């Protein structure tokens, strides 16, 4: 099944973030993102909801600071923030579209 272009773009972003997190030993977050990505790739709306739920509140993904040997990785954190911001922006837009479609048609736009 062909994915909607924006869903495919979000899945690609999550794959890139997942790799970045794995490289910098944030494997728990990488695993969670991988689960969301896998759901998105099957047009399962849980992937979108799960990804967006990772933000906000103490201990959330946006609180993560990548470090090595007790030193903050400034460049790597900047790269992570840029990718997360792009994914969050796209994800919230897709969520809005999903909710609009659900209200109009009674089913998710991701399925």
C-alpha positions as CSV (number, residue, x, y, z in Angstrom):
1,X,0.0,0.0,0.0
2,X,1.3,3.4,-0.9
3,X,1.5,5.8,2.0
4,X,0.2,9.4,1.9
5,X,3.3,11.5,1.1
6,X,3.2,13.4,4.4
7,X,2.9,10.2,6.4
8,X,5.9,8.7,4.5
9,X,7.8,11.9,5.2
10,X,7.0,11.7,8.9
11,X,8.1,8.0,8.9
12,X,11.4,8.9,7.3
13,X,11.9,11.7,9.8
14,X,11.3,9.3,12.7
15,X,13.7,6.8,11.1
16,X,16.4,9.5,11.0
17,X,15.7,10.6,14.6
18,X,15.8,7.0,15.7
19,X,19.2,6.5,14.1
20,X,20.5,9.7,15.7
21,X,19.3,8.6,19.1
22,X,20.8,5.2,18.7
23,X,24.1,6.6,17.6
24,X,24.2,8.8,20.8
25,X,23.1,6.0,23.1
26,X,19.5,7.1,23.7
27,X,18.3,3.6,22.8
28,X,15.1,3.7,24.9
29,X,13.8,6.7,23.0
30,X,15.0,5.2,19.7
31,X,13.0,2.0,20.4
32,X,9.8,4.0,21.2
33,X,10.2,6.0,18.0
34,X,10.8,2.9,16.1
35,X,7.5,1.5,17.3
36,X,5.7,4.7,16.2
37,X,7.4,4.6,12.8
38,X,6.5,1.0,12.3
39,X,2.8,1.8,13.0
40,X,2.9,4.8,10.7
41,X,4.3,2.6,7.9
42,X,1.2,0.4,8.3
43,X,-1.1,3.4,8.2
44,X,-1.9,2.8,11.9
45,X,-2.9,6.1,13.6
46,X,-1.4,4.9,16.9
47,X,2.0,5.7,15.5
48,X,1.1,9.4,15.1
49,X,-0.6,9.6,18.5
50,X,2.2,7.7,20.2
51,X,4.9,10.0,18.7
52,X,3.0,13.2,19.7
53,X,2.4,11.8,23.2
54,X,6.2,11.7,23.8
55,X,6.3,15.5,24.2
56,X,5.3,17.6,27.1
57,X,5.7,17.0,30.8
58,X,8.7,16.1,32.8
59,X,10.9,13.4,31.4
60,X,9.5,13.7,27.9
61,X,11.4,13.5,24.7
62,X,11.9,17.2,24.5
63,X,13.7,17.1,27.8
64,X,16.4,14.8,26.4
65,X,19.9,16.1,26.4
66,X,22.5,14.0,24.5
67,X,25.8,13.6,26.4
68,X,29.0,11.7,26.2
69,X,31.4,11.2,29.1
70,X,29.5,13.8,31.1
71,X,29.8,16.4,28.4
72,X,26.8,17.9,26.6
73,X,26.9,17.3,22.8
74,X,25.9,20.7,21.6
75,X,25.9,20.1,17.8
76,X,24.2,16.7,18.2
77,X,21.5,18.2,20.4
78,X,21.0,21.1,17.9
79,X,20.5,18.5,15.1
80,X,18.1,16.5,17.3
81,X,16.1,19.6,18.1
82,X,15.8,20.5,14.4
83,X,14.6,17.0,13.5
84,X,12.2,16.9,16.4
85,X,10.8,20.3,15.5
86,X,10.2,19.3,11.9
87,X,8.6,16.0,12.9
88,X,6.4,17.6,15.6
89,X,5.2,20.2,13.2
90,X,4.3,17.7,10.5
91,X,2.8,15.3,13.1
92,X,0.5,18.0,14.6
93,X,-0.6,19.0,11.1
94,X,-1.4,15.3,10.3
95,X,-3.2,14.9,13.6
96,X,-5.4,17.9,12.8
97,X,-6.1,16.5,9.4
98,X,-6.9,13.1,10.9
99,X,-9.3,14.7,13.4
100,X,-11.0,16.7,10.7
101,X,-11.5,13.6,8.6
102,X,-12.7,11.6,11.5
103,X,-15.3,14.2,12.3
104,X,-16.4,14.4,8.7
105,X,-16.3,10.8,7.6
106,X,-16.3,8.8,10.8
107,X,-12.9,7.1,10.1
108,X,-9.2,8.0,10.4
109,X,-7.4,9.6,7.4
110,X,-4.4,7.3,8.2
111,X,-6.3,4.1,7.4
